[in-house]
Amino acid sequence: MPLLSRRHVMAGGASVVGLSGLSACATRPLFSPDLDADVRSIPVIRARTDRIDRITVCLRPFRAAGPRLDVVQVGHKTVVHNYGHGGSGWSLSWGSAKLAVERALPVSRNIGVIGCGAIGLTTAIVAQQAGAQVTIYTEALPPFVRSSRASGSWTPSSRIARADAVTPEFAARWESMARYSFSCYQSLQGLPGNPVEWDTFYGLHSREPSAPHADPIGYARLDERIRDIEPQGNLIRVDDSRLPYSEVHKKPNLIFNVASYSDYLMRQFLELGGKIKILTLHHPSELTDLPEPVFINCTGYGARALWNDNSIIPVRGQIAWLIPQPEALCSMSFGNVYVVSRRDGIVVQWLGDDMGFGYDNTDETPDLAEARRSVSVINGLYRRMGYSL
Ligand SMILES: Cc1cc2nc3c(=O)[nH]c(=O)nc-3n(C[C@H](O)[C@H](O)[C@H](O)COP(=O)(O)OP(=O)(O)OC[C@H]3O[C@@H](n4cnc5c(N)ncnc54)[C@H](O)[C@@H]3O)c2cc1C
C-alpha cells in the first residue's frame, strides 16, 4: 500500500497522512505596503487537509456549579475532590491544586493523588512542594489522558460554570485560582522545550456578516475579574476590502506545549521522589485498601462514573492536528475556527455555530468531516489573503 494514501486509525483518534503537502509554500500575499505591519506579519499556516496528521477528541468535565473541591470521608479515609474543570483544566490547575492540597495536608503528609492529567500532576507537585510524600494512582498516564488532547492555551473561564449557578464564593475562588495559576505560569517560561510560552493571537473578524455567537447553555463569564493581569492587545482596522477580515484583534496569548509540558511535570514529580501506581478504581470503597490516610481525587470526567456524579456534563471537543510549523508559531480565530500553532502540533478546532456545540455529547469518535471542514476554513482564509499553500 503506498505511504501517501495510507490511513491510520488509532484509539481515541484517527489520522490521515499525506506527504504531498510538504512541497514549498508559494506565497503571493495581497498586503499593500501601507497596511499595518502587525497585520502583514500574520504567520502562514499551511492549512491543507493532507497535512492533518491525527484527529483527537476529548470530553470537558463540565459542572454547572464549577469544579468540585469539597472533602468527604470514605470509611476511615479522607478524600479531597479536585475535578470538574470544564474547558479550563490546564489554566486553573495550579490554583486548584493549591486549594486541594491545603485541605489534605492537615490530615496527613502521606498523600495519594488519583489521576495523572493536568489536575493530578499539578496537585501532586504542589503537595510535594509542601513537604508531602505522594503516590499517584491512575488508570492512564500522559499522553493517554484527556488533558493531552487540549488546545493548550490560557482559557481560565472557558466552560467553567453556568452563570445562573455561580455564587459570589465561587467567583472569588475562581479568581484566586486563576491569579495563582497565572503567576505560576510566569515562572515556567524559558525552560528547555518551551513547555509554556507566549505567542501572538490574531482574532480575525470576518467581513461576512454573521449572527452573534449565541450561548444557549449560559456559561459563566468571569474574565473581567482578572482583566488587570491579562494583556488586552490592540484592535487594528483593515480597510483593504480584498482581505477577508475587517479588523484584527492582536494580543499576546499564553500557551502550553502540552507534550513537553506534561513531560516536564512528570519529571518534576519523579525527581521530587513521587511514585506512580497504575490501577483502575471501580468504586470509592477500594481506597480503603490503599495505605494513604488522605486522597486527592483528580479523575476529571472519570469522576462521573467512579463517584456516580451525574452533575458532570461531558462537553465534546475535537482537534484536527496539522504537522507542526516551528516557523509559524501563533494562534488565531476566524469564523467558527480556533487555531493554535504550537511546537508539538497545530491545533485546528471547529467551535460550532453556537456555544452549545458538544454539550452533553459523550461521543469520542473522531469526525473526519468536521476536521476537514475546520482546516478548509483556514485554507480559504489564506487563499483569500493571496497565499497558495
Ligand atoms: C478540545 C478541548 C480543548 C481544550 N483546551 C483547553 C485549553 O486550551 N486550556 C485549558 O485550560 N483547558 C482546555 N481544555 C480542558 C482540559 O482539557 C480539561 O479541563 C482537563 O483535561 C481536565 O484535566 P483532569 O486532570 O481533570 O482530567 P484528565 O486529563 O481526564 O485526567 C484524569 C486522570 O484520572 C485518571 N482516572 C480517571 N478515572 C479513573 C479511575 N476510575 N481509576 C483510576 N484513574 C482514573 C485518568 O486515567 C487520568 O489520569 C480543553 C478540553 C477540550 C475537550
The ligand as a Gaussian input file, in Angstrom:
#p B3LYP/6-31G(d) Opt

LIG

0 1
 C      -10.942000      20.162000      22.720000
 C      -10.555000      20.641000      24.103000
 C       -9.694000      21.698000      24.226000
 C       -9.314000      22.145000      25.490000
 N       -8.449000      23.186000      25.570000
 C       -8.088000      23.664000      26.769000
 C       -7.200000      24.768000      26.846000
 O       -6.742000      25.293000      25.835000
 N       -6.862000      25.231000      28.077000
 C       -7.358000      24.659000      29.229000
 O       -7.042000      25.144000      30.307000
 N       -8.186000      23.598000      29.177000
 C       -8.577000      23.090000      27.978000
 N       -9.424000      22.031000      27.906000
 C       -9.956000      21.449000      29.139000
 C       -8.985000      20.495000      29.763000
 O       -8.530000      19.577000      28.791000
 C       -9.643000      19.762000      30.934000
 O      -10.205000      20.673000      31.831000
 C       -8.596000      18.934000      31.647000
 O       -8.068000      17.998000      30.743000
 C       -9.114000      18.218000      32.857000
 O       -7.988000      17.597000      33.433000
 P       -8.120000      16.453000      34.521000
 O       -6.749000      16.206000      35.008000
 O       -9.170000      16.831000      35.493000
 O       -8.708000      15.198000      33.711000
 P       -7.989000      14.073000      32.825000
 O       -6.959000      14.625000      31.939000
 O       -9.120000      13.306000      32.199000
 O       -7.259000      13.163000      33.875000
 C       -7.964000      12.238000      34.667000
 C       -6.993000      11.244000      35.244000
 O       -7.709000      10.375000      36.120000
 C       -7.495000       9.032000      35.742000
 N       -8.706000       8.291000      36.070000
 C       -9.972000       8.566000      35.687000
 N      -10.808000       7.658000      36.202000
 C      -10.069000       6.790000      36.935000
 C      -10.356000       5.629000      37.703000
 N      -11.591000       5.179000      37.816000
 N       -9.334000       4.983000      38.321000
 C       -8.059000       5.433000      38.192000
 N       -7.741000       6.517000      37.477000
 C       -8.723000       7.184000      36.861000
 C       -7.208000       9.104000      34.245000
 O       -6.503000       7.949000      33.812000
 C       -6.353000      10.353000      34.191000
 O       -5.027000      10.058000      34.552000
 C       -9.833000      21.547000      26.660000
 C      -10.703000      20.466000      26.529000
 C      -11.076000      20.027000      25.267000
 C      -12.021000      18.887000      25.147000

